[in-house]
């Protein structure tokens, strides 16, 4: 609680990394409920502009190295839940 946390995500692709590569991070609270998209990357990072993670998520990944990690600032116990990283590198899915 209170410190930055690194949410690691690594991937491998049989296709070359291009600007078509997509990274989506979603979150579901521990208490259940709908999945919420909290981060999107395509050529550049697009952190969420609304919701509980607004202004608290930053891109720390490097897609050329197979890294799609993000950092969460000032985590709280209420942030507890499932974080899912999805990477698509067409035509490789």
MOTA-V425342 format. One record per residue. N is the residue number from 0. RES is the residue in one letter. OMEGA is omega in whole degrees, -180 to 180 (none if undefined). Layout:
BEGIN
N:RES:OMEGA + N:RES:OMEGA
END
This chain:
BEGIN
0:X:175 + 1:X:180 + 2:X:177 + 3:X:176 + 4:X:179 + 5:X:175 + 6:X:-173 + 7:X:174 + 8:X:177 + 9:X:-177 + 10:X:174 + 11:X:-180 + 12:X:177 + 13:X:178 + 14:X:176 + 15:X:178 + 16:X:179 + 17:X:178 + 18:X:178 + 19:X:179 + 20:X:180 + 21:X:173 + 22:X:175 + 23:X:173 + 24:X:176 + 25:X:-175 + 26:X:171 + 27:X:-179 + 28:X:178 + 29:X:-178 + 30:X:-180 + 31:X:-179 + 32:X:-176 + 33:X:173 + 34:X:-180 + 35:X:177 + 36:X:-175 + 37:X:-180 + 38:X:179 + 39:X:177 + 40:X:169 + 41:X:-174 + 42:X:176 + 43:X:-178 + 44:X:176 + 45:X:177 + 46:X:-180 + 47:X:-180 + 48:X:-178 + 49:X:176 + 50:X:-172 + 51:X:-178 + 52:X:179 + 53:X:178 + 54:X:-179 + 55:X:-178 + 56:X:177 + 57:X:180 + 58:X:176 + 59:X:-177 + 60:X:175 + 61:X:-173 + 62:X:178 + 63:X:179 + 64:X:180 + 65:X:-177 + 66:X:179 + 67:X:-176 + 68:X:174 + 69:X:176 + 70:X:178 + 71:X:180 + 72:X:174 + 73:X:179 + 74:X:178 + 75:X:178 + 76:X:180 + 77:X:177 + 78:X:-178 + 79:X:-180 + 80:X:-179 + 81:X:177 + 82:X:-177 + 83:X:176 + 84:X:178 + 85:X:-179 + 86:X:175 + 87:X:178 + 88:X:-174 + 89:X:4 + 90:X:180 + 91:X:177 + 92:X:none
END
